[in-house]
């Protein structure tokens, strides 16, 4: 008899991507994401180094989007969003390496990616513009994968532009109390401040913390155990192998791509993902053969 979990994974692998469940009313709508993860040291903050989990989480998030053929729905992807932190040189800018690789392998629009330490105003304006476009028929789904100050600046610009009602149609997915509440500078703002300035208009969905450090086979942070991700390393497709190299790049040697769990929840309908589910979701390739030839 096939175990229930194995049967479920076989069914998942056998169904076309269009049949997979989605969450929170998502229906091929616009997606925006903002990651932290700076490479350069911020010596004015209590923890000078950035958060290296997003070095792997950004490619994994883009892989989920690309597997479902939703690249054109990604309208904003900012990274290194620690406001007032210094920029790092491109050769050591780990999030830029991850972003550039995702663009190269999966045909994302380069113009929607922003390094906040170098393009802060353009990045804020990009997110504010996408927020302002939002209507009941065209909502924006925002993945909160970095600190709140960046989002606060965008929401503030929307309010200043007199487009407050558009924020009613912005759906924000979060899983991290740290991202919601941490401030790198005394004058920075939290998720509570964002809601206050927006008049509590932004729709909010908090899913379970996607780290699951206690069990390497559950959720998206397996600690020092990289073996559960070796299917990427040993995969025949070079883009999947490259995705493993970005997981492995973590300076603390921790296999943590937890922020991609928010995309797995939104686009696949599962807030309880794990390495095996991700393996079966990716399958033999991320992009269909016609897109890679």
Secondary structure, DSSP 8 states (H G I E B T S, - for coil): ---HHHHHHHHHHHS-GGGS--STT-SS-EEEEEE----S--TTSSS-S--THHHHHHHHHHHHHHHTT-GGGEEEEEE---TT-----GGG-HHHHHHHHHHHHHT--GGGEEEHHHHHHHHHHHHHHHHHT--SSS-EEEEEES-HHHHHHHHHHHHHTT-GGGGGGEEEEE--HHHHH--SSTT---HHHHHHHTTT-SEEEE---S--TT-TTSTTB-TT--GGGHHHHT-SSHHHHHHHHHHHT-TT---B-GGGHHHIIIIIS-SS--HHHHHHHHTT-SS-HHHH-
